[in-house]
Amino acid sequence: MILTEITELKDIWANHNHYYDDMVKFCIDRKKRIVALDADMHIDLEYELYDNGSDLEDIYGGNIMKDPVEVIWEAHPNIERNRTLGIGRGREITDEKTADELFEILKEWIR
């Protein structure tokens, strides 16, 4: 689901699809500054954003963990983004500047 309005974190926990009880997956289009969340796999969110006009090279992913609340920047779309940034091919975003920018976008949509 691509977010179309600011969403409260408590509402996400109350209304998500429960693919996982302890987290919700998300993807962010860095260029368009939009967020898709709540699918079984990050690739489903990546395709949802792509089908909505996003460029694949602009999409990053992660997980919002429930207890304790924490954002984990680890997802399939990040592998190619990390390669493009020249920081390896891992699933985790290790570039602090990129992670900070993505976190700011996430906070624009989820409070």
C-alpha positions, -999 to +999 in steps of 0.1 A: +000+000+000+014+034-010+007+059+017-014+088+006-017+105+040+003+108+072-002+077+093+002+071+130+025+042+139-001+029+163-026+027+134-001+007+114+003-019+142-035-020+145-043-023+108-014-040+091-018-074+074+002-093+100+026-110+076+049-107+106+038-100+141+070-081+151+075-059+120+061-042+090+082-040+057+084-008+038+100+007+007+108+043+000+111+061-033+139+085-024+134+108-054+095+111-051+096+110-013+068+084-011+065+053+011+048+019+004+044-005+033+028-037+046+036-066+022+050-100+027+082-092+007+100-060+000+100-068-037+062-066-037+065-030-024+093-022-048+070-033-077+041-014-063+062+018-064+075+009-098+040+004-112+032+038-097+059+054-118+090+051-096+124+043-110+139+012-095+172+029-088+153+053-064+137+026-043+152+015-009+137-007+017+136-016+054+116-028+083+099-011+112+103-033+142+076-033+168+093-039+202+113-020+206+103+004+178+133+006+155+139+010+118+162-016+102+176-006+068+179-041+055+160-052+023+164-067-011+162-034-031+192-021-012+215-046-028+217-028-061+215+006-045+246-002-024+264-013-055+255+019-072+268+039-042+300+019-043+296+004-008+292-032-016+263-055-023+247-061+011+211-058+020+218-033+047+222+004+040+255+014+056+258+048+041+248+071+070+239+101+048+215+079+027+200+063+058+194+097+074+177+110+043+155+080+040+146+082+077+135+118+072+112+107+044+098+079+065+091+104+094+072+127+069+047+098+064+047+080+097+044+097+131 
